[in-house]
């Protein structure tokens, strides 16, 4: 019984750690995407988001780019996390939306 409990705790801890990594990677990718210049196209923004997701331990799973916001979904080995960053103008610092 103790072995089963210990294994469950280890598995739960791993998922919580993966969730933190995935959320950090999603937030970083969304902010990078929302800090776009007027001359950047969608493929350049996607590359930037993929790069930041990878650097932060995740993999870009989905990306939706709107005029004023970026919606990013990042995956780790066991978790998906979503983040939205909004920028009201190209001179303003983007903010995360929860």
C-alpha positions in Angstrom: 0.0 0.0 0.0 2.8 2.4 0.9 4.6 1.7 -2.4 1.4 2.5 -4.4 1.0 5.8 -2.5 4.6 6.7 -3.1 4.4 6.0 -6.8 1.2 8.1 -7.0 2.9 11.0 -5.3 5.9 10.8 -7.6 3.7 10.8 -10.7 1.6 13.7 -9.4 4.8 15.7 -8.6 6.0 15.1 -12.1 2.8 16.3 -13.7 2.9 19.4 -11.5 6.5 20.1 -12.5 5.6 19.6 -16.2 2.6 22.0 -15.8 4.9 24.7 -14.4 7.3 24.3 -17.2 4.6 24.3 -19.9 3.0 27.4 -18.4 6.3 29.3 -18.3 7.1 28.3 -21.9 3.5 29.3 -23.0 3.7 32.7 -21.3 7.2 33.4 -22.7 6.1 32.4 -26.2 2.9 34.5 -26.1 4.7 37.6 -24.9 7.4 37.2 -27.6 4.7 36.8 -30.3 2.7 39.8 -29.1 5.8 42.0 -29.2 5.6 42.1 -33.0 6.8 44.7 -35.4 4.6 45.9 -38.2 6.9 44.3 -40.8 6.9 40.8 -39.3 4.8 38.1 -40.9 3.1 35.1 -39.2 5.9 32.7 -40.0 8.5 34.9 -38.3 6.3 35.2 -35.2 5.7 31.4 -35.2 9.5 30.8 -35.4 10.0 33.2 -32.4 7.3 31.5 -30.4 8.7 28.0 -31.2 12.2 29.1 -30.2 11.1 30.4 -26.9 8.9 27.4 -26.1 11.8 25.2 -26.8 14.3 27.3 -24.7 11.8 27.0 -21.8 11.4 23.3 -22.0 8.2 22.9 -24.0 7.1 22.4 -27.6 4.8 24.8 -29.5 1.5 22.9 -30.0 -0.7 25.7 -31.3 -0.5 29.4 -32.2 -3.3 31.8 -33.1 -2.2 35.3 -34.1 -4.8 38.1 -34.1 -4.2 41.8 -34.7 -3.7 42.7 -31.1 -3.1 39.3 -29.4 -1.4 36.0 -29.6 -2.8 32.8 -28.2 -0.2 30.1 -27.6 -0.5 26.4 -26.6 2.6 24.7 -25.4 3.1 21.0 -24.6 5.5 19.2 -22.3 5.7 15.4 -22.0 2.4 15.1 -20.2 0.7 18.6 -20.1 -0.7 21.3 -22.4 -0.9 24.9 -21.3 -2.4 27.9 -22.9 -1.4 31.6 -22.7 -2.7 34.8 -24.2 -0.8 38.0 -24.6 -2.3 41.3 -25.7 -0.6 44.4 -27.0 -2.6 47.5 -27.5 0.0 49.1 -29.8 3.4 48.2 -31.1 5.0 50.7 -28.6 3.3 49.2 -25.6 4.6 46.2 -23.6 2.3 43.2 -24.0 0.4 41.8 -21.0 -0.7 38.3 -20.2 -4.4 37.6 -20.0 -5.8 35.0 -17.6 
